[in-house]
């Protein structure tokens, strides 16, 4: 680490002790939100993960509840954790005073159950390899314009969710990026494998309040399917994640610790179902629609088998789903 970067870090360490109680700050002296933005010359791929260890946080164990895990109250405004599953989990969030739940997972959230407990859902999915500028803008606008406190989650609450929470810590709570990175690594347990998440928080410009106000985003409770082309972008990614786990006998790969076969299969099923409702699908040939229906049925069997822990049946269902996809590609994609 060079001399200039070390000086910046030492200054940030001194300031971070009181950052959590500060009023939100708009920009620092350089005009950058959350302090210094590290350029690619200063920030090698692994440096953002190392940067997350520069500020030493006190050891704080996560809170765990029935169907709600890895919960960290980062501030009065922001709580991060796993996906809430079931009545008890949403009741616990209501007890915490949460008003808005942000899901960055691909699966369609349970907005109805959240509303029952006086909370609204915002669905803003992100990927494991980092955040895009538009995704950061969506998150920043949500934090600035909707009612908190916010509960932010992915699936396990360890990787994508904490990165999204870090955006809120900077734009809403006014902490330095180093502090937000430290919370990701030292508290939430964000894996070193997801270097892009660390790099995004360290190096990506965050929008100003004025930029957030001008940004067009309507806070959907479930991300709308914008067309079959979008489905064909999402489906292969989820398929590849499931294939990776199937090839590993459904055992979690240490290089991809947040991947969960059931969650990925459920997300895939949600996209297939949404795609099947599109008008452009209804207008396709009968054989195309038959293959889409067949894919939904096989995906449902995959989800059922994974839920039951029946790995042989899950593998068979996944192989059948792959065969249907290949048949559809041969007829309607590969030769056109």
Buried (B, 14 or more C-beta within 10 A) or exposed (E): EEEEBEEBBEBBBEBBEEBBEEEBBEEBEEEBBBBBBBEEEBBEEEBBBBBBEBBEBEEEEBBEBEBBBBBBBBBEBBBBBBBBBEEEBBBBBBEBEBBBBBBBBBBBBBBEBBEEBEBBBBBBBBBBEBBEEEBBBBBBBBBBEBEBBBBBBBBBBBBBBBBBBBBBBBBBBBBBBBBBBBBBBBBBBBBEBBBBBBBBBBBBEBBBBEBBEEBEBEBBBBBEBEBBEBBEEBBEBBBEBBBBBBEEEBEEEEEBBBBBBBBBBBBBBBBBBBBBEBEEBEEBEEEBBEBBEBBBBBBBBBBBBBEEEEBEBBBBBBEBBBEBBEBBBEBBEEEE
